[in-house]
Amino acid sequence: MKLNLIDGDCYYNHALIYQDKWNKVEAIKHFEKAANLYQQQGNQALYQNSLNQIKNLKNN
């Protein structure tokens, strides 16, 4: 799936779908993209949430 999106929420939601399908690699990629976009937008809460999701996936 190729995404041409600039909305962090879209990447975050796609990451959740990949996570539900046990595709950790793609989930992490999408959470990282979401985190980058949230950081660019100055949304610290969602940026941190995305980083936490990545940390949880890498630890499991």
C-alpha positions as CSV (number, residue, x, y, z in Angstrom):
1,M,0.0,0.0,0.0
2,K,1.4,3.4,-1.0
3,L,0.3,6.4,1.0
4,N,0.8,10.0,-0.2
5,L,-0.5,11.6,2.9
6,I,0.5,14.5,5.1
7,D,-1.9,13.8,7.9
8,G,-0.4,12.1,10.9
9,D,-3.8,10.7,11.9
10,C,-3.9,8.7,8.6
11,Y,-0.6,7.1,9.3
12,Y,-1.4,6.5,12.9
13,N,-4.7,4.7,11.9
14,H,-2.9,2.6,9.3
15,A,-0.3,1.7,11.9
16,L,-3.1,0.5,14.2
17,I,-4.5,-1.7,11.4
18,Y,-1.0,-3.2,10.7
19,Q,-0.6,-3.8,14.5
20,D,-4.0,-5.6,14.6
21,K,-2.8,-7.8,11.7
22,W,0.5,-8.6,13.6
23,N,2.6,-6.8,11.0
24,K,5.0,-5.1,13.4
25,V,7.4,-3.8,10.7
26,E,4.8,-1.9,8.8
27,A,3.1,-0.7,12.0
28,I,6.4,0.7,13.3
29,K,7.0,2.4,9.9
30,H,3.6,4.1,10.0
31,F,3.9,5.1,13.7
32,E,7.3,6.6,12.9
33,K,5.8,8.6,10.0
34,A,2.9,9.7,12.2
35,A,5.3,10.8,14.9
36,N,7.3,12.9,12.5
37,L,4.2,14.6,11.1
38,Y,2.8,15.2,14.6
39,Q,6.1,16.7,15.6
40,Q,6.1,19.0,12.5
41,Q,2.6,20.1,13.4
42,G,3.6,20.8,17.0
43,N,1.3,18.2,18.5
44,Q,3.4,17.0,21.4
45,A,0.7,14.7,22.9
46,L,0.2,12.7,19.7
47,Y,3.9,12.7,18.9
48,Q,4.6,11.1,22.3
49,N,1.7,8.7,21.9
50,S,3.2,7.5,18.6
51,L,6.6,7.1,20.2
52,N,5.0,5.0,23.0
53,Q,3.3,2.8,20.4
54,I,6.7,2.2,18.7
55,K,8.4,1.4,22.0
56,N,5.6,-1.1,22.9
57,L,5.9,-2.8,19.5
58,K,9.7,-3.1,19.8
59,N,9.5,-4.5,23.3
60,N,6.9,-7.2,22.4
